[in-house]
Amino acid sequence: MTARDETHAPARGQGFPDDGAFSVGSLPDSQVLPGEHGHGELQELVDALFATRIRATSLDLITQAEIRDVDPDTLEVVNLLPSGTYFRHQMVDQLNSIVTAHGWGTSLGTVG
């Protein structure tokens, strides 16, 4: 039986050679896990904004994002929202369009 045929992990201290692959805990930005780097922040912002009102302005959303000190990518999406007053479903549609158009769906998530 060769070492290649063995199915057990290497003994402690005998790690695999560094082949340039990422290690556990250091995922590249393109493989962001939920809850990291702004994932879900847009949903939280919209939920908080419409918890007590039926309509909100883009300025209301920007203010809420700045107060909460959101991730820079989330703030960029918020700042791209066209000026205006929105019902929840309208704001959600606009935010999801921005996220999708920029390819940020996997890192920021979409809004419901």
C-alpha positions, 0 to 999 in steps of 0.5 A: 500500500502506498502513501497515496492509497492511505485514507487517513489524514497526515499526522499533526505537523505533517501538513500538505505542501503549500500549493497556493490554495487558500486555507480554512478561515481565509476564503477569497472575497468571491466565496463569501459566507453568509453573515460576512462582508455585508451579506444580509445588511441590505435586508436588515436595512429595508426591514428596519426602514419599513418597520414603522412606515409604508413609504420611505425615501432614498435619503432615509435609506442612506441615513439608516445605512450611515447610522448603522455603519454598514459594509462599504459594498452595501453603502455603495448599493444604497448610494446607487438607489435613484432619488425618490420616495418608495413603497417597500416593494418598489425599493426592494425591486430597485435594490435587487436590480442594482445588486444583480446588475453589478453581480453582487448577489452572492456577496451581498444577497438580495432583498425580499 
